[in-house]
Amino acid sequence: MKDYQNQPLVSILIPLFNEENLIAQTIECCLNQTYKNIEVIVVDDHSTDNSLAIARQYEGDKVHVLINPNKGVGTVRNYAFEKSKGKFVKFLDSDDYISPGMVEKQMKRILDDGDEYTIAYSQLRNCFMPGEPEDTLNGLSKDYSPGIEYVVDMCRTTNHVWFSLLYLIPRVVVEKIGGWNPERTYYEDVEFIASAMNQSSNALFVDEEYAVWRIFDDNKHLHTVKSISVQKQKIEVLFYVTSLVLKHQDTPEKREMCSQYISYLIYSMFEEVELLYDFIDELFKTNQLTWFKYENPRMHLLYKILGWRKTTLFLKSLKGYLHNVF
């Protein structure tokens, strides 16, 4: 990194809820960053285990531990942002991990090649349990200008690696979009990052570093919850993302791309959204998009007898069918 005077302060913002087994490692990965002008703000969202006590063991010049005056994933992140002072921010969940050079390398790209509205991002790895091998997810890996083109490519490639820990975001961008939507409890990262990219001048890729998202099969982590209200939020966010794309450039090609993006993701969670078909149909009509029906031509007679929905549910229950369709 160049010998920049007065390197910008970076705030790493961590919402905390019942992560007593991992919060120490998460805070330590922040303190071990090679970029030293950082502050770490941990905001506890009323944990019922020892998470808060463990976090408070790290309090000092760089680490500040607070309690969310309200409740909820959006409000806790907004409160952390309100209490932060950094010119750039990174939102890191309390069970996540970032590589030691991530902040430095992302900051370098912004200072070398960007401006005050530039976002830097890196690759994502997932880990199913602590200590297990990490797998790299295939996200995007190039520069975009303006940032909304990043959102376009996410839709074009039917990519869904939207995790906030990947991004270093200018404070002015977060202020411009009004922070996190407090009404969202699921896909809130997708909505937030898409909104931020929509207001950014550039999205610059940093290849050398990575972030780790830990995946747990429980009912505390919302990606495992199957309730209708959670599934409805997923659908709403998908249509919101495509609305940003179409505001940027509304063409027949973009409309077809957006239709395919939403259709693909709805199909991938078909069982979970079975009770939302009418709601989904209405959103497609309202947004003037087309719900593509993924049909296997070998099952044409079955489609004709049972109809598309029942046949699709049956075929999706067969192992390996999704791969055969696409």
SVG drawing of the C-alpha trace seen along z (x, -y; Angstrom):
<svg xmlns="http://www.w3.org/2000/svg" viewBox="-54 -13 59 52">
<polyline fill="none" stroke="black" stroke-width="0.4" points="0.0,0.0 1.2,-3.5 2.4,-5.7 -0.8,-7.5 -1.0,-10.2 -3.9,-10.0 -5.3,-6.7 -9.1,-6.7 -10.7,-5.2 -12.5,-1.9 -15.4,-0.8 -16.1,2.9 -19.6,3.2 -20.7,6.5 -24.3,7.3 -24.2,9.9 -26.8,12.4 -26.1,15.7 -22.7,16.5 -20.7,17.3 -18.7,20.0 -17.6,17.7 -17.7,14.1 -14.1,14.2 -12.7,15.4 -14.7,12.9 -13.4,10.0 -9.9,11.3 -9.9,11.5 -10.7,7.8 -7.9,6.9 -5.5,9.0 -6.1,7.0 -3.0,5.6 -4.8,2.3 -4.5,0.8 -6.7,-2.4 -9.9,-0.5 -12.5,-0.6 -14.7,2.5 -18.2,1.8 -20.1,4.8 -23.7,4.2 -25.5,7.0 -29.1,7.6 -30.1,8.9 -28.3,12.2 -29.4,14.8 -26.1,16.7 -22.5,15.5 -21.9,13.6 -22.1,10.2 -19.7,11.0 -17.2,12.6 -17.3,9.5 -16.8,7.2 -13.5,8.9 -12.1,7.2 -13.2,3.7 -10.5,1.1 -9.3,-1.6 -10.3,0.3 -13.3,2.3 -16.5,0.8 -19.3,3.0 -22.9,1.6 -26.4,3.0 -29.1,2.4 -31.8,0.1 -34.3,1.8 -34.4,5.3 -33.9,6.7 -31.2,7.3 -31.8,4.1 -32.0,1.9 -28.9,3.4 -26.8,2.7 -28.2,-0.8 -27.4,-1.5 -23.8,-0.2 -23.5,-2.5 -24.9,-5.5 -22.2,-5.0 -19.3,-4.5 -17.0,-7.2 -15.2,-5.5 -15.1,-7.0 -15.5,-3.4 -17.5,-0.6 -17.7,3.2 -20.7,5.1 -19.5,8.4 -21.9,10.9 -20.8,12.3 -20.1,15.8 -18.2,14.6 -14.4,14.3 -12.3,12.2 -8.8,12.8 -6.0,10.7 -5.3,8.5 -8.8,7.9 -9.4,4.4 -5.9,3.2 -6.2,4.6 -9.7,3.3 -8.8,-0.1 -5.8,-0.1 -7.9,0.5 -10.3,-2.3 -7.6,-4.8 -5.6,-3.8 -8.4,-3.4 -11.6,-4.7 -13.3,-7.8 -15.5,-8.6 -18.4,-6.5 -16.4,-3.4 -17.1,0.0 -14.5,2.8 -15.4,6.5 -13.7,9.9 -14.6,13.6 -16.7,15.6 -15.9,19.0 -18.4,21.0 -17.8,23.4 -20.4,25.7 -18.9,26.1 -15.9,24.6 -12.7,26.5 -14.1,28.0 -12.6,27.2 -13.7,24.0 -15.2,24.0 -15.0,20.9 -18.4,19.9 -18.4,18.7 -19.2,15.0 -18.3,12.2 -14.7,11.3 -14.1,8.2 -14.5,4.4 -17.7,2.6 -18.5,-1.0 -21.0,-2.3 -21.7,0.0 -25.2,0.9 -23.6,2.9 -22.5,5.3 -26.2,5.8 -26.9,6.4 -24.3,9.1 -25.6,10.7 -28.9,11.1 -27.4,12.1 -25.4,14.9 -28.3,15.9 -25.6,15.3 -26.7,15.0 -23.5,14.2 -24.7,11.0 -23.1,11.2 -22.3,7.9 -19.0,9.1 -17.5,9.1 -17.7,5.3 -15.9,2.2 -18.4,-0.6 -18.0,-4.4 -19.9,-6.0 -21.6,-8.4 -23.1,-5.5 -24.7,-4.0 -26.0,-7.5 -27.4,-8.0 -29.4,-4.8 -30.7,-5.3 -28.9,-2.3 -30.6,1.1 -34.3,1.7 -35.5,2.4 -38.5,4.3 -36.3,7.0 -35.3,10.1 -34.3,12.1 -32.4,11.3 -31.6,8.0 -28.0,8.3 -29.3,8.6 -31.5,5.5 -28.8,3.5 -25.9,4.4 -28.1,3.9 -29.1,0.5 -25.5,-0.4 -24.2,0.7 -27.0,-1.4 -25.5,-4.5 -21.8,-3.6 -19.5,-4.9 -17.5,-1.7 -17.3,1.8 -13.7,2.9 -12.7,6.5 -9.8,7.6 -8.7,11.1 -6.2,11.8 -8.5,11.7 -11.7,13.5 -14.4,13.7 -15.8,16.8 -19.6,17.4 -20.4,20.1 -23.5,22.2 -25.5,23.8 -28.5,26.1 -30.6,24.7 -33.6,22.4 -31.6,19.5 -29.9,18.7 -32.6,17.3 -31.3,19.0 -32.7,22.3 -36.1,20.9 -39.0,22.0 -41.9,19.8 -44.1,18.2 -43.3,14.7 -39.6,15.3 -40.2,16.8 -42.4,13.8 -39.5,11.4 -37.2,13.4 -39.6,12.9 -40.1,9.2 -36.4,8.6 -35.8,10.4 -38.3,8.1 -36.7,5.1 -33.3,6.0 -34.7,6.3 -36.5,3.0 -33.1,1.3 -31.8,3.0 -34.7,1.8 -34.5,-1.7 -30.9,-1.7 -31.7,-0.3 -35.2,0.9 -34.9,2.9 -36.5,6.2 -33.2,8.0 -33.0,6.7 -36.6,7.7 -36.0,11.2 -32.8,11.4 -34.7,10.2 -37.5,12.6 -35.1,15.5 -33.2,14.5 -36.3,14.4 -37.8,17.5 -34.6,19.5 -34.4,18.5 -38.1,19.2 -37.7,22.6 -34.7,23.4 -36.9,22.9 -40.1,24.1 -41.3,26.2 -40.9,23.4 -42.9,20.9 -45.7,23.3 -48.3,21.3 -47.2,18.0 -48.0,18.8 -50.8,16.2 -48.6,13.6 -45.8,14.4 -48.1,14.3 -49.3,10.9 -45.8,9.5 -44.8,10.8 -47.8,9.1 -47.3,5.8 -43.7,5.6 -44.5,6.7 -42.1,9.6 -42.5,13.2 -42.5,16.3 -40.5,18.8 -41.7,22.3 -38.8,24.8 -40.1,27.9 -38.3,31.1 -39.5,32.1 -39.1,35.8 -42.0,35.3 -44.4,33.6 -47.2,36.1 -46.9,35.7 -47.1,31.9 -50.2,32.3 -51.9,34.6 -50.9,33.1 -50.2,29.5 -46.9,27.6 -46.9,27.0 -47.6,30.5 -45.3,32.1 -42.5,29.7 -42.9,30.4 -42.8,34.1 -39.7,33.9 -37.9,31.6 -38.2,34.2 -36.2,36.6 -32.5,36.4 -30.5,34.7 -33.5,33.3 -32.5,29.7 -29.2,30.4 -31.0,32.2 -33.3,29.3 -30.6,26.7"/>
</svg>
